[in-house]
């Protein structure tokens, strides 16, 4: 097993996976506790449109590869945040239920992204690198480079720092927005901050897990961690640990020559941890006894 750590490519994939799993898993607690799991799904799927539009812009203006990668991430973030904010706008200004608004936004953004992607792939002459956009649907962890890891850290770690320094406000808005408003907290502003945190948490994992499966990396660690504790702080730390460890283990398993893609393996490991938590967690597990945590 030592050779795994001697191979630069495998080390890079493991480090990138650990960053994505830890950051997305921990920050995903805000979505889970605020009952915004479907919002995360909409953001993940909507980001495809932003990626394709950003790729088209980069190819049109002939941007260098390094800048193009940043542009793809920014495009994904803008599209995801726009979908989330439009959902809030439609919900508040119309009588459309939130779940219906989420479904409409997912259909519009994801459908538009897929349509534009297929058009780009079939146009003549094709833009260089257009075939690689398919990797953002299901992930391609093996293609992770040192530059990708740096971009992941540059985008994700500031969100972690923000969550640490603004923990009290983010926590109270997440758990009880009405009570927060009564204390004078500007709930609308902090809800937007939470949306930005969630968008970045999703965007950084698109290359490894992909648009389709990213919601699992955001929500499953939080759902598993919630079975073991009733306090948000320990829950967030535990969710980050679950996400990071499963991501690293998934990268290791996929590198053993078994021809299994990293993203789906990570998701299956997270599902196994969640199932074990639901069954065996003290006081909350189905196979344990005692009062609810």
Secondary structure, 3 states (H helix, E strand, C coil): CHHHHHCHHHHHHHHHHHHHHHHHHHHHHHHHHCCCHHHHHHHHHHHHHHHHHHHHHHHHHCCCHHHHHHHHHHHHHHHHHHHHHHHHHHHHHCCCCHHHHHHHHHHHHHHHHHHHHHHHHHCCCCCCCHHHHHHHHHCCHHHCCHHHHHHHHHHHHHHHHHHHHCHHHHHHHHHCHHHHHHCCCCHHHHHHHHHHHHHHHHHCCCCCCCCCCHHHHHHHHHHHHHCCCCCHHHHHHHHHHHHHHHHHHHHHHHCCCCCCCHHHHHHHHHHHHHHHHHHHCCCCCCCCCCCCC
